[in-house]
Amino acid sequence: MSSLDQVKNILDSTLSLNGRALGFDRNTALLGNIPELDSMAVVSLITTIEEQFGIIIDDDDVSAETFETLGSLADFVDQKLG
């Protein structure tokens, strides 16, 4: 499973989107587009991504651009997996 698909599944379960995220593609806007994605949800999302991928995400690593689209978030995870 690609990191894009994994991030999509994490988004769906963490934000309780009930399958809505499964229709997302790389260009789907996240921040400002998904009402469930508020500041607390971002923290939960980061924690879940860290657990699922076995990576550490520093506060300095995270920016609004990271959560701009599904693709930018998946690319960020790929970069962290390096």
Rosetta silent file (secondary structure, phi, psi, omega in degrees, C-alpha in Angstrom):
SEQUENCE: MSSLDQVKNILDSTLSLNGRALGFDRNTALLGNIPELDSMAVVSLITTIEEQFGIIIDDDDVSAETFETLGSLADFVDQKLG
SCORE:     score description
SCORE:     0.000 S_00000001
   1 L     0.000  132.542 -178.950    0.000    0.000    0.000 S_00000001
   2 L   -71.100  159.462  177.559    1.394    3.403   -0.961 S_00000001
   3 H   -63.198  -30.935  177.478    1.943    6.103    1.647 S_00000001
   4 H   -60.978  -46.320  179.362   -0.781    8.109   -0.144 S_00000001
   5 H   -66.835  -38.641  178.564   -3.291    5.317    0.494 S_00000001
   6 H   -64.452  -44.172  179.169   -2.081    4.875    4.058 S_00000001
   7 H   -64.014  -39.179  178.063   -2.413    8.609    4.779 S_00000001
   8 H   -59.499  -45.720  179.054   -5.877    8.544    3.200 S_00000001
   9 H   -65.093  -40.043  178.235   -6.904    5.713    5.547 S_00000001
  10 H   -63.243  -44.697  177.217   -5.398    7.510    8.557 S_00000001
  11 H   -57.475  -47.514 -176.343   -7.306   10.680    7.638 S_00000001
  12 H   -61.532  -45.858 -177.040  -10.546    8.754    7.290 S_00000001
  13 H   -75.835  -42.555 -177.205  -10.249    6.953   10.618 S_00000001
  14 H   -65.781  -38.487 -177.797   -8.724    9.787   12.681 S_00000001
  15 L   -93.984    2.942 -178.901  -11.267   12.364   11.509 S_00000001
  16 L    52.244   52.426 -177.660  -14.187    9.861   11.522 S_00000001
  17 L   -85.926   -2.478  175.827  -14.994   10.662    7.887 S_00000001
  18 L    52.690   43.308  176.709  -16.860    7.369    7.420 S_00000001
  19 L    93.678  -10.256 -179.395  -15.223    6.578    4.071 S_00000001
  20 H   -58.016  -37.823 -176.727  -15.280   10.106    2.621 S_00000001
  21 H   -67.013  -20.785 -178.047  -11.467   10.227    2.484 S_00000001
  22 H   -65.991  -19.536  176.507  -11.369    7.154    0.270 S_00000001
  23 H   -91.389   -0.669 -179.644  -12.539    9.358   -2.610 S_00000001
  24 L   -73.938  150.149  171.591   -9.761   11.894   -2.064 S_00000001
  25 L  -122.759 -176.764 -176.142   -6.896   12.233   -4.545 S_00000001
  26 L   -55.252  -31.416 -174.398   -3.491   13.952   -4.352 S_00000001
  27 L   -92.325    1.295 -179.896   -5.043   17.344   -5.135 S_00000001
  28 L   -66.085  122.782  178.112   -7.819   17.193   -2.527 S_00000001
  29 E   -68.689  138.601  179.766   -7.531   20.261   -0.291 S_00000001
  30 L  -104.784  -74.913 -178.079   -7.348   19.429    3.408 S_00000001
  31 L   -60.243  128.540  179.251   -6.954   22.522    5.608 S_00000001
  32 L    85.266  -11.137 -178.334   -9.959   24.785    5.159 S_00000001
  33 L  -108.920  -29.526 -178.637  -11.778   22.175    3.079 S_00000001
  34 L  -111.078  108.065 -176.643  -12.535   19.488    5.668 S_00000001
  35 L   -55.606  -31.592 -179.231  -14.458   20.926    8.654 S_00000001
  36 L   -69.107  -17.264 -176.639  -13.312   18.007   10.836 S_00000001
  37 L   -89.894   80.115  176.264   -9.656   19.009   10.346 S_00000001
  38 L  -102.877 -174.818 -174.680   -9.238   21.560   13.126 S_00000001
  39 H   -62.007  -37.805  178.109   -6.167   22.235   15.261 S_00000001
  40 H   -68.616  -37.036  178.834   -6.912   19.388   17.668 S_00000001
  41 H   -66.555  -34.747  177.907   -7.464   16.990   14.770 S_00000001
  42 H   -61.372  -42.693  179.161   -4.087   17.999   13.300 S_00000001
  43 H   -62.148  -45.322  178.093   -2.417   16.961   16.571 S_00000001
  44 H   -62.307  -40.916  179.650   -4.244   13.605   16.532 S_00000001
  45 H   -62.556  -45.261  179.342   -3.348   13.124   12.885 S_00000001
  46 H   -61.411  -45.189  179.614    0.345   13.777   13.533 S_00000001
  47 H   -60.438  -44.362 -179.766    0.354   11.340   16.462 S_00000001
  48 H   -66.124  -41.341  177.988   -1.330    8.630   14.388 S_00000001
  49 H   -61.761  -43.602  178.349    1.042    9.177   11.451 S_00000001
  50 H   -58.923  -44.859 -179.042    4.019    8.891   13.818 S_00000001
  51 H   -66.974  -45.752 -175.940    2.662    5.623   15.239 S_00000001
  52 H   -67.216  -38.237 -174.773    1.673    4.098   11.883 S_00000001
  53 H  -101.430   -6.914 -179.911    4.905    4.954   10.064 S_00000001
  54 L    66.501   38.503  179.779    7.342    4.776   12.997 S_00000001
  55 L  -120.673  163.508  174.868    8.590    8.334   12.440 S_00000001
  56 L  -111.864  129.759  178.391    9.070   11.376   14.651 S_00000001
  57 L  -114.417  113.672  178.480    7.548   14.665   13.514 S_00000001
  58 L   -78.788  151.554  177.916    8.990   17.758   15.166 S_00000001
  59 H   -54.239  -37.056 -178.484    6.832   20.851   15.638 S_00000001
  60 H   -67.036  -20.623 -178.374    9.258   22.724   13.360 S_00000001
  61 H   -76.543  -22.409 -170.270    8.548   20.212   10.565 S_00000001
  62 L   -96.159  130.704  176.151    4.857   21.039   10.413 S_00000001
  63 L  -139.938  170.736  177.583    3.439   23.960    8.451 S_00000001
  64 H   -59.845  -34.329 -179.728    0.147   24.849    6.830 S_00000001
  65 H   -63.134  -32.265  179.177    1.669   23.773    3.505 S_00000001
  66 H   -59.170  -38.580 -175.816    2.159   20.253    4.900 S_00000001
  67 H  -102.636   17.735 -178.624   -1.615   19.922    5.348 S_00000001
  68 L   -65.852  -48.520  179.357   -2.603   21.853    2.215 S_00000001
  69 E  -136.105  166.956  175.059   -3.514   18.775    0.146 S_00000001
  70 H   -60.289  -40.233  179.694   -3.542   15.018    0.546 S_00000001
  71 H   -62.964  -41.560 -179.407   -0.565   14.918   -1.825 S_00000001
  72 H   -67.524  -34.625  177.836    1.478   17.412    0.197 S_00000001
  73 H   -70.120  -42.853  177.645    0.815   15.411    3.378 S_00000001
  74 H   -64.463  -40.172  177.696    1.756   12.116    1.704 S_00000001
  75 H   -63.293  -38.865  177.884    4.920   13.721    0.240 S_00000001
  76 H   -61.391  -45.038  178.529    5.794   14.984    3.730 S_00000001
  77 H   -62.221  -45.026  178.542    5.465   11.423    5.108 S_00000001
  78 H   -59.054  -41.398  178.771    7.605   10.054    2.253 S_00000001
  79 H   -62.332  -43.620  179.752   10.254   12.688    3.007 S_00000001
  80 H   -65.891  -33.040  179.136   10.264   11.728    6.697 S_00000001
  81 H   -72.705  -24.366  175.016   10.597    8.066    5.759 S_00000001
  82 L    39.029    0.000    0.000   13.560    9.173    3.611 S_00000001
